[in-house]
Amino acid sequence: MKKFLLSFVLASAFFNQSKACAWYDPDYDYFNLFTQNIIRDKSFTPFLLTYSSRFYEDEKAVIPNENIENWQKYFGNQLNYRETEYLVNHIPLQALNAIKAGKAASEPILAKLGNSFYAKYKEGIDYLIEAKYLEPYMRISYVESPDSFYYRSETDNKNATNLDYNKTIAALNSLYNSARNPEIKLRYGYQLVRFNHYTRHFEESANAFKKYVEPLKIKSAPYYLALDQFAGAERGLGKNEEANWHFFQVFMNSKSLKRDAFVSMKLSDSASFNNILKRAGNDREKTMAYFLLGYQDFNDPLPMMKKIYDIDPESEMLKVLGARAINELERNYLPVYYYQNPETQDTTDKTTEQPKVNAKENSEKQELSIWQRIVRWFKSIFSSKSSEKTDRSNDLSDKQYLENPDRIPFFNKPEYSYYYNDNDKPVNYISDLEEFTDKIKDESKDEFWKIADAYLKFLQKDYEDSSEILNSINTNDKNYQSQIRRMKMLNDIVSQPKITSDFEEHLYKDYREFFEEKPKKIETDSTAENFGYEEYTAPSTQEFLKDILANRYFLQGDDAKSFLMNNQLSDLRFNPNFNLAKKLQAFFNKKDKSTFESQIIAKNINNVGDTEAFFNLIYGDFAMRNADFANAKKHYEKAVRFSGIPLPEGYYDYNTGNYVKYQNTSDLYNGFSNISGLIFGHNVWESYQSPDNVSMKAEDFINDFPFIKQKMNKLELADAVMRLQQTGKSKGELSSKANQLIGNLLYNTSVLGYYREVFVMDTDNSNGGKYYFGNDESPFRYYYKNYISNVFIKPDNFDLSIQFYTKALQNSGDKEQKARILFQMASAEQGKYYQWEARQPNVSYDDKNWEQKSNQREIDFTKTKNEKYRTYFTQLKQNFSDTEAVKSLTGSCSYFDYFLRK
């Protein structure tokens, strides 16, 4: 299952646009603890920070539409906003025509307005009838480029050119002239401008605006609808600077058209911004221009924020930029996952680069490509590089806990700096931003800045000052109140030096809802048979708190609780860890669990069958890998009730290329039972995919040990090995054979062996992270989050198999058998070389001498291999090259054949 997960995630990375494989979303890389959308002017919601799409989306934020508000006022506020919006945008044209003809109202909203509705609002209803008639056609005619690469499919091919141009213009002119209400007249003017624009009569559209719209001198909602079309016509005429300026006016004055106007501005360079800034004739226009400059990703927003502040300290745009800046910082301080491996995430540096409270820091702002994220992810799984680690203990002082550099949150240095030019590094401006917010909060009437300042102090671990600010805020704003409550809770929990039993009780009593699991929605993918997947939900405050506690428990040495905050007990199956298993078993058996421990943490001790059998199987496997067979047998005796590792439904047949479902799984290896007696044999050729009776061969003398069964469980296997070990203590050929079989068992269950899955709690020998040579150090540094993706299996001790082979060699008088044993010893020695090689540092790809250093590295590797790890190959070549065994091996092992011919 583990290998499936790895390959599935890798494959999904290249199909992240499809729903079923949408495994990555940049906005899901942080917890969003500072809620951006507490800004009060919801028309700026699209311009909050997002990496997932061009504009921020919030289903709960209702952006007011001033056009609907304008109609609501026209109808004397007899209808509420929602009813007015339905009347204007959704009510059928036929229903309005029926009212005009004096028929009874067929729509509840029209009936609510009464029989005299049409007579009272005749001009408005007539306009809506005309507008609804035109609306299906109101799109510009699409002109396909002859060089266009993509085929553009239209579900509705209607556009403005489908209408008779002259008749439509004449009708709108007539309606414009006959209208008495200036607002309705303005709306007909808008239709004239729009129709000309969408039929590509750009000059006529511009003239219509000047003739029908501007003279009315009414700058209500329809005016900005018309101005938006006028600017589009100017763009069509090539008057780009004028178009940008008029789109800018729409952006500044309209609530509902802001996003579309921004897109239409096409501000692709600094010159476009400067042109707008030069034309800004008043403070409001200057403020809006500075906002656009601060909004752009290639600008540091703080200088623009200061300019806006100098003009209008209460500007809502200032809050938008402030929220974006804080959101950017939060992503660096509170990602959903702190990369454990110091090769990709260096947080141990104790120099001046180490983040300090209120100290200015430099960082790199970056958006990683899909491929970079894949590389980073796999490096975090398989890298072996280690670094100095801080003490993990349950009896340190409060000061030691609080000053631990691995204590979350901390500034998360971005990985892979060599992908970016040093001159393009933006600044992690937390200190400057905090200084700025601290200044504003004392002057502004809006509590937003106090909340922002408190949050910046929270990020820098200044919990006391953060709490003091929050306690000083009095507000009736519900969004602000919700943010303040959350931040008070965060300060309370994150500032706790050590998680004690008393504090756990406090957590359960006061914050229980943040830790109790909510049922996850399971959706079915109709394209895959019987395949369900969990709904992809954004990280929550609950998950952040679990990370915090997992980190605190980890630093305190409470590994079991740290593990269970982020994982289920069954996850231990993917990467069995002896010491962690011991701690988890002790927690499982703990009688006096606190309420928090029993109700929250212990819930993740999920069903693994018989739990004691589960743990004892892990201990037995570790004992077997360490050749402690007597101890292994004791544990296996307690593991006989082990229910087995969940088996896959089938396997991939490499010969046919098909996925084959198992008809019967009762005879498959399940983690405890159905171990083949060939586990004591030797491989004929190295093919993990072939059946064992093809890849493996029993030793010719296996019948000398009748207690070795063709199928065994682990208890029977341990018993057989102990009997072999007893025989091996004597002298003579039988002793040699017994020791050879034990050596075979240890080699065959190593990372190089055909049965490498047997003592690492896997179901088959297919490739995956746990069969990687570089796992010399545990990858866990901050917590056990994503446990199944952070592979660490204690490396094999190949010297153990070599020790048993040495005894076999010493007791054998058969030259052919000695040659076979030496070859097995050489194979184990090859494993030692692979382990050494995996620990050597790589040459960085950004090294200007990468090719030269890489070539020298290969030369050094070959030299080390031949000088230190070819002992038994050399003996075979020098003393046994005339044996039939060696001649046979040269035909089946190409590398050995190459070595002999050198």
WORAFEN-V305177 format. One record per residue. N is the residue number from 0. SS is DSSP state (~ for helix, > for strand, _ for the rest). BURIAL is b if it has 9 or more other C-alpha atoms within 8 Angstrom, else e. D_LAST is the distance of its C-alpha to the last C-alpha in whole Angstrom. Layout:
n = (N,N)
ss = (SS,SS)
burial = (BURIAL,BURIAL)
d_last = (D_LAST,D_LAST)
This chain:
n = (0,1,2,3,4,5,6,7,8,9,10,11,12,13,14,15,16,17,18,19,20,21,22,23,24,25,26,27,28,29,30,31,32,33,34,35,36,37,38,39,40,41,42,43,44,45,46,47,48,49,50,51,52,53,54,55,56,57,58,59,60,61,62,63,64,65,66,67,68,69,70,71,72,73,74,75,76,77,78,79,80,81,82,83,84,85,86,87,88,89,90,91,92,93,94,95,96,97,98,99,100,101,102,103,104,105,106,107,108,109,110,111,112,113,114,115,116,117,118,119,120,121,122,123,124,125,126,127,128,129,130,131,132,133,134,135,136,137,138,139,140,141,142,143,144,145,146,147,148,149,150,151,152,153,154,155,156,157,158,159,160,161,162,163,164,165,166,167,168,169,170,171,172,173,174,175,176,177,178,179,180,181,182,183,184,185,186,187,188,189,190,191,192,193,194,195,196,197,198,199,200,201,202,203,204,205,206,207,208,209,210,211,212,213,214,215,216,217,218,219,220,221,222,223,224,225,226,227,228,229,230,231,232,233,234,235,236,237,238,239,240,241,242,243,244,245,246,247,248,249,250,251,252,253,254,255,256,257,258,259,260,261,262,263,264,265,266,267,268,269,270,271,272,273,274,275,276,277,278,279,280,281,282,283,284,285,286,287,288,289,290,291,292,293,294,295,296,297,298,299,300,301,302,303,304,305,306,307,308,309,310,311,312,313,314,315,316,317,318,319,320,321,322,323,324,325,326,327,328,329,330,331,332,333,334,335,336,337,338,339,340,341,342,343,344,345,346,347,348,349,350,351,352,353,354,355,356,357,358,359,360,361,362,363,364,365,366,367,368,369,370,371,372,373,374,375,376,377,378,379,380,381,382,383,384,385,386,387,388,389,390,391,392,393,394,395,396,397,398,399,400,401,402,403,404,405,406,407,408,409,410,411,412,413,414,415,416,417,418,419,420,421,422,423,424,425,426,427,428,429,430,431,432,433,434,435,436,437,438,439,440,441,442,443,444,445,446,447,448,449,450,451,452,453,454,455,456,457,458,459,460,461,462,463,464,465,466,467,468,469,470,471,472,473,474,475,476,477,478,479,480,481,482,483,484,485,486,487,488,489,490,491,492,493,494,495,496,497,498,499,500,501,502,503,504,505,506,507,508,509,510,511,512,513,514,515,516,517,518,519,520,521,522,523,524,525,526,527,528,529,530,531,532,533,534,535,536,537,538,539,540,541,542,543,544,545,546,547,548,549,550,551,552,553,554,555,556,557,558,559,560,561,562,563,564,565,566,567,568,569,570,571,572,573,574,575,576,577,578,579,580,581,582,583,584,585,586,587,588,589,590,591,592,593,594,595,596,597,598,599,600,601,602,603,604,605,606,607,608,609,610,611,612,613,614,615,616,617,618,619,620,621,622,623,624,625,626,627,628,629,630,631,632,633,634,635,636,637,638,639,640,641,642,643,644,645,646,647,648,649,650,651,652,653,654,655,656,657,658,659,660,661,662,663,664,665,666,667,668,669,670,671,672,673,674,675,676,677,678,679,680,681,682,683,684,685,686,687,688,689,690,691,692,693,694,695,696,697,698,699,700,701,702,703,704,705,706,707,708,709,710,711,712,713,714,715,716,717,718,719,720,721,722,723,724,725,726,727,728,729,730,731,732,733,734,735,736,737,738,739,740,741,742,743,744,745,746,747,748,749,750,751,752,753,754,755,756,757,758,759,760,761,762,763,764,765,766,767,768,769,770,771,772,773,774,775,776,777,778,779,780,781,782,783,784,785,786,787,788,789,790,791,792,793,794,795,796,797,798,799,800,801,802,803,804,805,806,807,808,809,810,811,812,813,814,815,816,817,818,819,820,821,822,823,824,825,826,827,828,829,830,831,832,833,834,835,836,837,838,839,840,841,842,843,844,845,846,847,848,849,850,851,852,853,854,855,856,857,858,859,860,861,862,863,864,865,866,867,868,869,870,871,872,873,874,875,876,877,878,879,880,881,882,883,884,885,886,887,888,889,890,891,892,893,894,895,896,897,898,899,900,901)
ss = (_,~,~,~,~,~,~,~,~,~,~,~,~,_,_,_,_,_,_,_,_,_,_,_,_,~,~,~,_,>,_,_,_,_,_,~,~,~,_,_,_,~,~,~,~,~,~,_,_,_,_,_,_,_,_,_,_,_,_,_,_,_,_,_,_,~,~,~,~,~,~,~,~,~,_,_,_,_,_,_,~,~,~,~,~,~,~,~,~,_,_,_,~,~,~,~,~,~,~,~,_,_,_,_,_,_,_,~,~,~,~,~,~,_,_,_,~,~,~,~,_,~,~,~,~,~,~,~,~,~,~,~,~,~,~,_,_,_,_,_,_,_,_,_,_,_,_,_,_,_,_,_,_,_,_,_,_,_,_,~,~,~,_,_,~,~,~,~,~,~,~,~,~,~,~,~,~,~,_,_,_,~,~,~,~,~,~,~,~,~,~,~,~,~,~,~,~,~,_,_,_,~,~,~,~,~,~,~,~,~,~,~,~,~,~,~,_,_,_,_,~,~,~,~,~,~,~,~,~,~,~,~,~,~,~,~,_,_,_,~,~,~,~,~,~,~,~,~,~,~,~,~,~,_,_,_,_,~,~,~,~,~,~,~,~,_,_,_,_,~,~,~,~,~,~,~,~,~,~,_,_,_,~,~,~,~,~,~,~,~,~,~,~,~,~,_,_,_,_,_,~,~,~,~,~,~,~,~,~,~,~,_,_,_,_,~,~,~,~,~,~,~,~,~,~,~,~,~,~,~,~,~,~,_,>,_,_,_,_,_,_,_,_,_,_,_,_,_,_,_,_,_,_,_,_,_,_,_,_,_,>,>,_,_,_,_,_,_,_,~,~,~,~,~,~,~,~,~,~,~,~,~,_,_,_,_,_,_,_,_,_,_,_,_,_,_,_,~,~,~,~,~,_,_,_,_,_,_,_,_,_,_,_,_,_,_,~,~,~,_,_,~,~,~,_,_,>,>,_,~,~,~,~,~,~,~,~,~,~,~,~,_,_,_,_,_,_,~,~,~,~,~,~,~,~,~,~,~,~,_,_,_,~,~,~,~,~,~,~,~,~,_,_,_,_,_,_,~,~,~,~,~,~,~,~,~,~,~,~,~,~,~,~,~,_,_,_,_,_,_,~,~,~,~,~,~,~,~,~,~,_,~,~,~,_,_,_,_,_,_,_,>,>,>,_,_,_,_,_,_,_,>,>,>,_,_,_,_,_,_,~,~,~,~,~,~,~,~,~,~,~,~,~,~,~,_,_,_,~,~,~,~,~,~,~,~,_,_,~,~,~,~,~,_,_,_,_,~,~,~,~,~,~,~,~,~,~,~,~,_,_,_,_,_,~,~,~,~,~,~,~,~,~,~,_,_,_,_,_,_,~,~,~,~,~,~,~,~,~,~,~,~,~,~,~,_,_,_,~,~,~,~,~,~,~,~,~,_,_,_,_,_,_,_,_,_,_,_,_,>,>,>,>,_,_,_,_,>,>,>,>,_,_,_,_,_,_,_,_,_,_,_,_,_,>,>,~,~,~,~,_,>,>,_,_,_,_,_,_,_,_,~,~,~,~,>,>,_,_,_,_,~,~,~,_,_,_,_,_,_,>,>,_,~,~,~,~,~,~,~,~,~,~,~,~,~,~,~,_,_,_,_,~,~,~,~,~,~,~,~,~,~,~,~,~,~,~,~,_,_,_,_,_,_,_,_,_,_,_,_,_,_,_,_,_,_,_,_,~,~,~,_,_,_,_,_,_,_,_,_,_,_,_,_,_,_,~,~,~,_,_,_,_,_,_,_,_,~,~,~,~,~,~,~,~,~,~,~,~,~,~,_,_,_,~,~,~,~,~,~,~,~,~,~,~,~,~,~,~,~,~,~,~,~,~,~,~,~,_,_,_,_,_,_,_,_,_,_,_,~,~,~,~,~,~,~,~,~,~,~,~,~,~,~,~,~,~,~,_,_,~,~,~,~,~,~,~,~,~,_,_,_,_,~,~,~,~,~,~,~,~,~,_,~,~,~,~,~,~,~,~,_)
burial = (e,e,b,e,e,b,e,e,b,b,e,b,b,e,b,b,e,e,e,e,b,b,e,e,e,e,b,b,b,b,b,b,e,b,e,b,b,e,b,e,e,b,b,b,b,b,b,b,b,b,e,e,e,e,b,b,e,e,e,e,e,e,b,e,e,b,e,b,b,b,b,b,e,e,b,e,e,e,b,e,b,e,b,b,b,b,b,b,e,e,b,e,b,e,b,b,b,b,b,e,e,e,e,e,b,e,e,e,e,b,b,e,b,e,e,e,b,b,e,e,b,b,b,e,b,e,b,b,b,e,b,b,e,e,e,b,b,b,b,b,b,e,e,e,e,e,e,e,e,e,e,e,e,e,e,e,e,e,b,b,b,e,e,e,e,e,e,b,b,e,e,b,b,e,b,b,e,e,b,e,e,e,e,b,b,b,b,b,b,b,b,b,b,b,b,b,b,b,b,b,b,b,e,b,b,b,e,b,b,b,e,b,b,b,e,e,e,e,e,e,b,b,b,b,b,b,b,b,b,b,b,b,b,b,b,b,e,e,b,e,e,b,b,b,b,b,b,b,e,b,b,b,e,b,b,b,b,b,b,e,b,b,e,b,b,e,e,e,e,e,e,b,b,e,b,b,b,e,e,b,e,e,e,e,b,b,b,b,b,b,b,b,b,b,b,e,e,e,e,b,b,e,e,b,b,e,b,b,b,e,e,e,b,b,b,b,b,b,b,b,b,b,b,b,b,b,b,b,b,b,b,b,b,b,b,b,e,e,e,b,b,b,e,b,b,b,b,b,e,e,e,e,e,b,b,e,e,e,e,b,b,e,b,b,e,e,e,e,e,e,e,e,b,b,e,b,e,b,b,b,b,b,b,b,b,e,e,e,e,e,e,e,e,e,e,e,e,e,e,e,b,e,e,e,e,b,b,e,e,b,e,b,b,b,e,e,e,e,e,e,e,e,e,e,b,b,b,b,b,b,b,e,b,b,e,e,b,b,e,b,b,e,e,b,e,e,b,b,b,b,b,b,b,b,b,b,b,b,b,b,b,b,b,e,b,b,b,e,b,b,e,e,e,e,e,e,e,e,e,b,b,e,b,b,e,e,b,b,e,b,b,e,e,e,e,e,e,e,b,e,e,e,e,b,b,b,b,b,e,e,b,b,e,e,b,e,e,e,e,e,e,e,e,e,b,e,e,e,e,e,e,e,e,e,e,e,e,e,b,e,b,e,e,b,b,b,b,b,b,b,b,b,b,b,b,b,b,b,b,b,b,b,b,b,b,b,b,b,b,b,b,b,b,b,b,b,b,b,e,b,b,b,b,b,b,e,b,e,e,e,e,e,e,b,b,b,b,b,e,b,b,b,e,b,b,e,e,b,b,b,e,b,b,b,b,b,b,b,b,b,b,b,b,b,b,e,e,b,b,e,b,b,b,b,b,b,e,b,b,e,e,b,e,e,b,e,e,e,e,e,b,e,b,e,e,e,e,e,e,e,e,e,e,e,e,e,e,e,b,b,b,b,b,b,b,b,b,b,b,b,b,b,b,b,e,e,e,b,e,e,e,e,e,e,b,b,b,b,e,e,e,b,e,e,e,e,e,b,e,e,e,b,b,b,b,e,b,b,b,b,b,b,e,b,b,e,b,b,e,e,b,e,b,b,b,b,b,b,b,b,b,b,b,b,b,b,b,b,b,b,b,b,b,b,b,b,b,b,b,b,b,b,b,e,b,e,e,b,b,e,e,b,b,b,b,b,e,e,b,b,e,b,b,b,b,e,b,b,e,b,b,b,b,e,e,e,e,b,e,b,b,b,b,b,b,e,b,b,b,e,b,b,e,e,b,b,b,b,b,b,b,b,b,b,b,b,e,b,b,b,b,b,b,b,b,e,e,b,b,e,e,e,e,e,e,e,e,e,e,b,e,e,b,b,e,e,e,e,e,e,b,e,e,b,b,e,e,e,b,b,e,b,b,e,b,b,b,e,e,b,b,e,b,e,b,b,b,e,b,b,e,e,b,e,e,b,b,e,e,e,e,e)
d_last = (43,41,38,41,43,40,39,43,43,41,42,45,45,44,48,50,53,53,56,53,50,52,50,51,54,54,57,56,54,57,60,63,65,67,68,69,71,74,75,79,79,77,77,74,72,69,68,67,63,61,57,58,60,62,65,66,67,69,71,74,75,78,78,82,82,85,86,87,89,91,92,93,95,97,97,99,97,98,94,91,88,86,89,90,86,87,90,88,85,85,88,89,91,93,94,95,97,99,100,101,103,105,103,102,99,96,94,95,94,97,99,99,100,103,105,106,103,102,106,105,101,102,100,97,97,97,94,92,93,92,89,88,88,86,84,81,81,81,77,76,75,71,70,67,65,64,60,60,57,58,61,64,66,69,71,74,75,78,78,81,81,83,86,89,88,92,93,91,92,96,96,94,96,99,98,98,101,103,101,103,101,99,96,96,97,93,91,93,92,88,88,89,86,84,85,85,81,80,81,79,83,82,85,87,85,86,89,90,89,91,94,94,92,93,96,97,95,94,91,90,87,88,88,84,83,85,84,80,81,82,79,77,80,79,75,76,78,75,77,74,76,79,77,75,78,80,77,77,81,80,77,80,83,81,80,79,77,75,72,73,74,71,69,71,71,68,67,64,64,66,69,70,71,72,75,76,76,78,81,81,85,85,84,83,81,79,78,77,75,73,72,70,69,68,67,64,60,60,62,63,66,68,69,71,72,74,75,77,78,80,82,82,81,82,80,78,75,74,74,71,69,69,68,65,64,65,63,60,60,60,57,55,57,57,54,54,50,49,45,44,41,41,38,41,44,44,48,47,48,51,51,54,52,53,56,59,63,65,62,61,57,55,53,51,53,51,50,47,46,45,41,41,43,40,38,40,41,37,36,39,38,34,34,33,35,37,40,43,46,49,51,52,55,58,60,60,63,64,63,60,59,61,59,56,53,52,56,56,57,56,55,52,49,48,44,42,44,42,43,46,47,49,52,53,53,56,58,58,62,63,65,67,67,69,71,72,73,75,77,78,78,81,83,82,84,82,80,76,76,76,74,71,72,72,68,67,68,66,63,63,64,67,69,72,73,72,74,77,77,77,80,82,81,84,84,85,82,80,77,77,78,76,73,75,75,71,70,73,71,67,69,70,67,64,66,66,64,63,64,66,68,71,69,68,71,72,69,71,74,74,71,70,70,67,65,66,64,66,65,62,63,61,61,60,57,59,56,54,55,56,54,56,55,57,59,57,60,60,59,62,64,63,60,60,62,59,56,59,59,56,55,57,57,53,54,56,54,55,52,54,57,54,52,55,57,54,52,53,52,50,48,46,45,42,41,42,43,44,46,48,48,50,52,53,54,56,58,58,60,62,66,68,66,68,70,67,64,66,67,64,61,61,61,58,57,57,56,53,55,56,55,54,52,50,50,49,46,44,45,44,40,40,40,38,35,36,36,40,41,44,45,44,46,49,48,47,51,52,50,51,54,51,52,48,47,48,46,45,47,44,41,39,38,34,35,38,38,42,43,44,47,47,50,49,48,49,46,44,42,44,43,45,45,43,40,38,37,33,33,32,29,26,25,24,22,23,26,28,31,31,33,32,33,30,28,28,29,31,30,31,33,35,38,39,40,42,43,40,42,41,42,43,45,43,46,45,41,42,44,41,39,41,42,38,38,41,40,36,39,39,37,35,34,36,35,31,32,34,32,29,31,32,29,28,31,30,27,28,31,29,28,25,27,29,32,31,35,37,37,38,41,39,40,37,33,33,32,34,34,34,31,29,27,29,33,33,37,40,40,44,46,50,50,49,50,47,46,44,42,41,38,37,36,35,31,30,30,26,27,30,28,25,28,29,26,26,30,29,26,28,31,29,29,27,23,23,24,22,19,21,22,19,17,21,20,17,18,21,19,18,21,22,19,21,24,24,22,26,28,26,29,28,29,32,33,36,34,34,31,29,27,26,26,24,21,21,21,18,16,18,17,13,14,16,14,12,14,17,16,13,15,15,12,11,14,14,10,12,16,16,13,16,18,20,19,15,16,18,16,13,16,17,15,13,11,10,9,6,5,6,4,0)
